Amino acid sequence: MIEYGPAVYGIRSAARHYFNRLPSELSPSESVYLSTILPNPKRYHTHFERGVLLPAWLERMRPIFDRMRERG
């Protein structure tokens, strides 16, 4: 089981914790966000607590969006 933050284990708990949704209800952006906090979600949890995505974080997410777009 993957840890997504302090005492947050598994995708179902992560979707609920970060976005108050079920995994099947996540938007592509929300899904990409959850993928980019791995492998160190405790460290990146502070960004979530601040409610701000830094420009560097968005750049980290961009290649994933590009691959998603390419694959349809």
C-alpha positions as semicolon CSV with decimal commas, in nm:
position;residue;x (nm);y (nm);z (nm)
1;M;0,000;0,000;0,000
2;I;0,136;0,342;-0,097
3;E;0,164;0,623;0,155
4;Y;0,038;0,953;0,011
5;G;0,094;1,171;0,314
6;P;0,100;1,166;0,693
7;A;-0,124;0,871;0,785
8;V;-0,275;0,864;0,431
9;Y;-0,244;0,515;0,282
10;G;-0,377;0,399;-0,053
11;I;-0,535;0,580;-0,344
12;R;-0,884;0,580;-0,196
13;S;-0,765;0,757;0,118
14;A;-0,549;0,994;-0,087
15;A;-0,836;1,092;-0,317
16;R;-1,053;1,157;-0,013
17;H;-0,781;1,343;0,181
18;Y;-0,664;1,573;-0,098
19;F;-0,980;1,622;-0,304
20;N;-1,273;1,478;-0,104
21;R;-1,356;1,242;-0,391
22;L;-1,345;0,877;-0,484
23;P;-1,057;0,776;-0,712
24;S;-1,300;0,727;-1,002
25;E;-1,413;1,089;-0,961
26;L;-1,066;1,246;-0,985
27;S;-0,997;1,483;-1,270
28;P;-0,688;1,428;-1,485
29;S;-0,515;1,716;-1,303
30;E;-0,593;1,569;-0,963
31;S;-0,467;1,229;-1,075
32;V;-0,145;1,379;-1,206
33;Y;-0,097;1,569;-0,881
34;L;-0,122;1,247;-0,681
35;S;0,128;1,078;-0,911
36;T;0,381;1,361;-0,874
37;I;0,390;1,355;-0,494
38;L;0,542;1,008;-0,509
39;P;0,797;0,890;-0,398
40;N;0,811;1,144;-0,113
41;P;0,455;1,246;-0,026
42;K;0,531;1,357;0,330
43;R;0,779;1,612;0,199
44;Y;0,537;1,740;-0,065
45;H;0,239;1,748;0,170
46;T;0,343;2,098;0,278
47;H;0,259;2,229;-0,071
48;F;-0,092;2,091;-0,031
49;E;-0,123;2,248;0,313
50;R;-0,026;2,587;0,170
51;G;-0,273;2,545;-0,115
52;V;-0,020;2,659;-0,373
53;L;0,143;2,482;-0,664
54;L;0,480;2,636;-0,736
55;P;0,578;2,698;-1,100
56;A;0,842;2,424;-1,066
57;W;0,570;2,181;-0,962
58;L;0,362;2,266;-1,265
59;E;0,668;2,203;-1,481
60;R;0,703;1,864;-1,313
61;M;0,342;1,787;-1,404
62;R;0,364;1,910;-1,765
63;P;0,541;1,602;-1,916
64;I;0,273;1,377;-1,769
65;F;-0,002;1,591;-1,923
66;D;0,185;1,582;-2,253
67;R;0,201;1,201;-2,247
68;M;-0,166;1,180;-2,156
69;R;-0,256;1,407;-2,448
70;E;-0,042;1,202;-2,688
71;R;-0,213;0,882;-2,580
72;G;-0,559;1,032;-2,599
